[in-house]
Amino acid sequence: MNYFLDLLSQRKFASKVLTFVIISIGVLTAYNLPLAEKPRFDLGKGNIITVYPGATAKDVESNVTSKIEKELLSISGIKEFTSKSETGLSNISVVLESNVSDPNAVYQDIRDAISRVSDLPAGVTEAPTLSVKKSYSLDFMVVGISGDVDYKALRDKAKDLELELRRLDGIGEVHTIDLRAPEFIIQLEPISLKRYGLTIDEVSSIIAERNALISGGRLEQLKNNPELMTAAELNSIEAIREMFISFSPNLQLKDITGSIESGFEKGDIYGSINGKKSILFDLRTNESADVISTSKAVKTLLENKQRILGEKYSLGIGSDLSKDIQEKSTIVQNNGLVGLALVLVTLALFLDKRIAFWVAISIPVCIFGTLSLLPAFGQILDVFTMSALILIIGIIVDDAVVVSDKIVALVEEGHDIEHAVSKGVKSVFPAVLASILSTMIAFIPLLFLPGNSGKLMYVIPLTVILALCFSFVDALFFIPAHIKGVLKNNYQVQKKKFINLNAINKLIAFAIKKSKVVLPCTVALFIGLAFVSYKNLSFLFFPTDGAYLIEVSAEADPELALDEIWQQTQQLETMFKDTSEVAYWYGEVSSPNSVWVISLTPPNSRSRSAEQIVADWENKISEIKGLAQVEFDIDGGGPPVGRPVDLRVVGGSDSGREKLANELTAYLKTIEGTSRVRRDLNAPSPQIQADLQHRWLKYYGISATQVGDTIKYAVDGKRVTRIFNGEEEVFFRVALEEDDKSLSELNNIMLRASDNSLVPLQELVRWKFTDSQAKINHFNGERVIRVSSGVDSAITDPVTVFSQVQTQFSDKDYEGASLVATGQIIETQEAQLGFSIAVTIAFIGIAILLILLFDQFTEALIVLSVIPFGISGALFILFLHNQVLSFFSIIGMIALIGIMVNNSLVLIWHLKETTHDSNSSDLLSFVIKGTQSRVRPITLTTITTVAGLIPLAYGLGGYDNYMSPMALVVGWGCVISMIVTLTVVPALYLWIKQVKTQPEYESKNPESIAVS
C-alpha cells in the first residue's frame, strides 16, 4: 500500500495529465448525454388495451375484461391489476412486484396469458395489446391540430403531420387521439332487404367474400415467370355500388342500400388543446433521445407547418415536459454554480491561494469523473443526477482539505517536502479511507430501496458513491503530487491571519472542562428537540409545493351525446383559460368521463401554489351545471401518482360495497386534515335490453348470438372487410340507415330460420327499458369502488389517515366487501420499511468499519455518538422551516449518517494517533489541545459542505421541491455535527478515558480532577 501511496505523489506531471484527462472525458461525456427529468428505469407497469366497438360496459366486462383477468391471476410476479370496462373499451392496468428480478419475463408471461384468451367476441377486431411503461417512454409532449374545416380536411392535414412527427429524431412513439379510421359506410334499407328476402348478415357475408386480393404464386413454366394474383378488391364507392348480390333476381348492392359513402368511424372521444377541438398527438421519446432537443425539433416542425397551412388551421401545444425539465435543470445548475462559488470563496479564505486552487480542482475531477462513468451504469443526465452532484460539491473537497492540511502542517513543523508528503498521506490514509467508506456505507443501502420510488432515486446514491471514489483517488494520489509542486523551491505558505478561531477554541475549552454539565444538558436538549419536532412533523411522500401538473377528471350525464358533453365541459376549459398560472392544457372529452392535464407556469414564477389554485377552482365549479363530479389531482412528481389517500372498496355484494363506500366517504370527511373527498359515482346509463324469447328461438332454430349480431349490425354497424389504399387501411361497415334506427324498424328486421324462412325480430325479442353502469371497475378481478381524498400535510399524512380508517372499519361486516389501500399509502409503507432497513444497515456497517479501524469498541461508539444528535437537529430544522418528512428529506437523513461521522472520525483518529504524546496526569489539557488542533480542518470541511448546499436548500438559484429538503437536512445536519464534534464528542472522549484511568489519574493529580 505504501508503494501505491508514493507512486503518484512522486509524479507531479503524471498527476496533472490524469487530472486533465479525467476532466476532458467527463466534459465530452456530459455534452453527449441526453437530458431528461427522471432517470431511466422500468416502472413495472403495463396496460392491456382491448377495443370492442359499440359494446356496453357490462358486455366488455363479461366477454373481454374478465376473461383476460382470469389468465392474469395465474401469473407470478404481478402485485396487482385494476381494470376499467366502459363502452367499447377494456383497459387493464398491471403493476409488478417491486422485487421482480426480471420484469421482461413477467411481461412475456402476460403476453402469453393474453394469447391464451381465444374466445373473445367477433366484434373485437384487433387482439389485446400490452404496452409497457418506462420512465423515458412516458409522454413528454402533446400537440394537436385544429381548424374551422370539416373533419376530413382536418384529418388529411393531421395524417401528414403524424408522418412528419414520426420521422423526427428522438421520437419513439406517436399516439393519436380522435384520428378516426376511414370507412366505407354501407347503409342498408330494411324494406328492400325484406322485399328481396335477404338478411343483414347474409349481405355482410357476400360483401366480405366478394372483396378479395389473393396471391397465387409464380408460373415458373412461362418465360418471364409472372405472378398470379386474384384481384377482386372493392376499392371505390362505384365498385361497391355495382357489386352483384344475386342473379335470381338480378340484384346489385345499390338496390338494397339507402346510401354508400366514404367516411370515418364514429368518434367516441374529442381531443382538446387549450380549449380548441383538436386531433391530438401524444409524443414519446425513444431510449436515447434528449428531451430538450427533441422538443425543439417538434416546435420547429410545428412552426414550419403553421406557415404552410396558413390561418385556416391552428397547431397547438397542450403539454411540453421539456420546459419543466429545462426549468428544473436551470434551477439545479444555478444553485450548483452559486454553491460552487461559495465553496471556492471558502477555500480561498482558509487556504493558501495555490493550495486552494488544487483543492478546488478536486471538484471538477470528481464531478466530470462521475459523469464519464454514468453511461456504463445505464444512466443519463437527469435532474436527480445533477442534484446529487450538487449535494457532494462541498463533500468531495473534504478529503483533499484533510490531506493538504496535514502535509502543510508537517512542512511547518520543519519536515522536508518529500518526507512531509509521504508521512502526511500515510498518517491520514486510514482516516480518509474510513471517512470515504462510512459515507459510502450510508448511501449503499439506498441503492436497494423498494418500489418505483427506490428506482427513481437509485441514481442519487450511485452518483455519490462514484464521486466519492474519485474523491478518494484525488485526495490520496493527485493532491499530494500537486501540493508537492506548490511547496517546492521553499515556497512559503500564506497563513490566513484574519481567520480567527479563538471564539471556537474558547467554546471547546469550556465545553470539555464542564463536560459533566455539558453532556447531560446537551443530551436532554436534543432529546427534547427530537420529540417535539417528530410529534409535529407529518409524513408526505412527495409534497406538492413545487407541483406544476394538475390532472382534472369530470363525469357527465351518460344520457348526453358527445357533442352535448363537449359544450358542458367548455365551462371548465374557460375556467382554465381564465387562470393566469395555467401555461397550457390538453384534454380528452368522452362519455361519461373526461380528463384534462393542466401545465402550470414554473413554481418560482407564480405567487400561488397548485393547492391554492385547486382550492380556487373547487369554489368555482359549484357554478358549473351539468357535470356530476369534478375531481382535481395534483401531481407531486413522484412514482405513486394519484391522490394521497386512495382506497378501494373491493368484492362482496353490490349493496355491501355501496354501503361501505358511502360510510367510508362520510368518515373521511370527518378526519381533520383530509380534503376533496371523492368516490366513484358510476351514474346509471339508460339501456334497452333485448329480452330473448328462448321458446321461439328454439322453434325457429335461431341462436342468441345470431340475434345479438343482427342488432349490432342494425344499430352500430359492424366491420365486415377491409382494403389497403396505399396509405392506410379502409374498413367496410354495414349498418342500417340512420332514420331506420328505431325500435319499430328494428322489430321488422328479418332473421333466417333453420328452415330457410324469414322471421321478424319482434317475434324473438321483447324490449325492456332499464339502467346500467356506464363504467365498471375491477381490482384484482373483483368489482371495486374507489374512494379517495387529498391531505393537508401540515395536519396529517396518508398513512395516518389509513390507520384511522382501519381502526374505524376493521370490526364491521359489509357482506364480504373489504378495504384495500393503494397508491401513496402502499408506496409510503414500503418506503418506511425500506428506510428502516437502510438506516439499520448503514449504522451497523459504519459501526463495524469503525471497530476495525480503531480496534476498540469505545472509540467507535464515541464517533457514532454524533449521529443521534445530527438526526435530532435535522428533525428540528425541518420543523423550524415548516417542512414535512418527505421521501427526499429522509434520504437526506440517511446520507447524513455517513457524512456526520467524518469529522468525528478525524478528531478521534487524531487523538488516538497522538495518544503517545499525552500525559495521563494532564488528560484534560491533551483533549482540549488535540481538539483545538483540528478546529481548522473540521470547520473548513463543514463550511465547504454547507456552502455547496445552501443555494439548493434555500433556492437561491430557484426552489426545487425534491432536492431542497434533502439539502436542508444535510447542510444543517453538518453544522450541528460540527458543533457536537468539537464539544460533545471530546467531552465524551474525556469522560470515557477518565473512567478507564480513574485510579491512576486520581492518585497522581487529584487537583486536575477537581478542575474538570
Buried (B, 14 or more C-beta within 10 A) or exposed (E): EEEEBBEBBBBBEBBBEBBEEBBEBBBEBBEEBBBBBBBBBBBBBBEBEBBBBBBBBBBBBBBBBBBBBEBBEEBEBBBBBBBBBBBBBBBBBBBBBBEBEEBEEBBEBBBEBBEEBEEBBEBBEEEBEBEBBBBBBBBBBBBBBBBEEEBEEBBEBBBBBBEBBEEBEBBBEBEBBBBBEBBBBBBBBBEBBBEBBBBBBBBBBBBBEBBEEEEEEEEEEEEEEEEEEEEEBBBEBEBBBEBEBBEEEEBBBBBBBBBBEEEBBBBBBBBBBBBBBBBBBBBBBBEEBBBBBBBEBBBEBBEEBBEEBEEEBBBBBBBBBBBBBBBBBBBBBBBBEBBBEBBBBBBBEBBBEBBBBBBBBBBBBBBBBBBBBBEEEEBBBBBBBBBBBBBBBBBBBBBBBBBBBBBBBBBEEEBEBEEBBBBBBBBBBBBBBBBBBBBBBBBBBBBBBBBBBBBBBBBBBBBBBBBBBBBBBBBBBBBBBBBBBBBEEEBEBEEBEEEEEEEBBEBBBEBBBBBEEBBEEBBEEBEEBBEEBBEEBBBBBBBBBBBBBBBBBBBBBBBBEBEBBBEBBBBBBEBBEEBEBBBBBBBBBBBBBBBBBBBBBBBBEBEBBBBEBBBEBBEBBEEBEBBEBBBBBBBBBBBBBBBBBBBBBBBBEEEBBBBBBBBBBEBBEEBEBBBBBBBBBBBEBEBEEBEBBEEBBEBBEBEEEBBBBBBBBBBBBBBBBBBEEEEEEBBBBBBBBEEBBEEEBBBBBBBBBEEEEBBEBBBBBEEEEEEBBBBBBBBBBBBBBBBBBBBBBEEBBBBBBBEBBEEBBEEEEBBEBBBBBBBBBBBBBBBBEBBEBBBEBBBEBBBEBBBEBBEEEBBBBBBBBBBBBBBBBBBBBBBEBEBBBBBBBBBBBBBBBBBBBBBBBBBBBBBBBEEEEBEBBBBBBBBBBBBBBBBBBBBBBBBBBBBBBBBBBBBBBBBBBBBBBBBBBBBBBBBBBBBBBBBBBBBBBBBBBBEEBEEEBEEBBEEBBEEB
